[in-house]
Amino acid sequence: MRILVVYASADGSTAEIARRIAQRLRERGHEVSDQPVGSAGSLHDIDAIVLGSAVHDRQWLDEATNFVNTNRQAVSSRPFWTFSVGMPDALPKAVRKIARTEEDAIINQLGDLRPRGHQLFSGVVKPSQFPLASRIFLHLVGGRYGDFRDWPAIDAWALEIADQLDGAATMSDAAKTRLAKQDNDRESTGSAP
Ligand SMILES: Cc1cc2nc3c(=O)[nH]c(=O)nc-3n(C[C@H](O)[C@H](O)[C@H](O)COP(=O)(O)O)c2cc1C
């Protein structure tokens, strides 16, 4: 299958996660292109889409939302998956729960689009990314800086997508076989289609 993995990334960690997902899907035999949302061309020849965005201020980056709004029709008619990259693992447990509520808000913003799966990953959190007020806030709530990406979890999610796509291919192969058999049966009994 031809899969497009598109991403919106401010500081690069979402881009690296997207490229890792693309690589894992390639290893499963798919033809995969990975690109920033702004560079994605026509979706005409694409069979499935994986879209990811960094989370800033509890929302996807504008370019990810714009991609969805511009390509709503094309996205809704293909299997698609979404992921968000935020900082839940950089926060202490009590605050992390609040960060996880962002996921529902993000899915709601997709409106009537229903991804086959959505995953929230933690990304890279550096003091240089934040203005002073946010650094003070993070300090007060016990936030940490670092690279929180969980590569085994990212790989596992990519393989889940591959499994679902393979399942879809198998189903359609089974459907083709059934149709061919019905055709044969009709020919042998001489009944009209
Ligand atoms: C200005 C700013 C706002 C952020 N707001 C949120 C947020 O609301 N929720 C969250 O989970 N992470 C937030 N983060 C953390 C980023 O999502 C995280 O650093 C992520 O790895 C960024 O991805 P990127 O490197 O692809 O830009 C914010 C980061 C920045 C710089």
The ligand as a Gaussian input file, in Angstrom:
#p B3LYP/6-31G(d) Opt

LIG

0 1
 C        5.465000      26.657000      23.540000
 C        5.240000      25.195000      23.876000
 C        3.985000      24.809000      24.357000
 C        3.762000      23.470000      24.685000
 N        2.521000      23.086000      25.121000
 C        2.290000      21.795000      25.413000
 C        1.009000      21.371000      25.852000
 O        0.063000      22.143000      25.975000
 N        0.830000      20.054000      26.142000
 C        1.838000      19.135000      26.023000
 O        1.618000      17.951000      26.311000
 N        3.070000      19.504000      25.596000
 C        3.328000      20.801000      25.291000
 N        4.568000      21.195000      24.873000
 C        5.632000      20.177000      24.757000
 C        5.862000      19.749000      23.311000
 O        4.720000      19.200000      22.760000
 C        7.015000      18.747000      23.237000
 O        8.168000      19.451000      23.552000
 C        7.137000      18.081000      21.881000
 O        8.206000      17.161000      21.926000
 C        7.366000      19.092000      20.777000
 O        7.442000      18.443000      19.532000
 P        8.389000      18.999000      18.394000
 O        9.834000      18.802000      18.875000
 O        8.086000      18.171000      17.208000
 O        8.054000      20.422000      18.183000
 C        4.818000      22.513000      24.524000
 C        6.059000      22.940000      24.048000
 C        6.271000      24.251000      23.715000
 C        7.612000      24.657000      23.181000

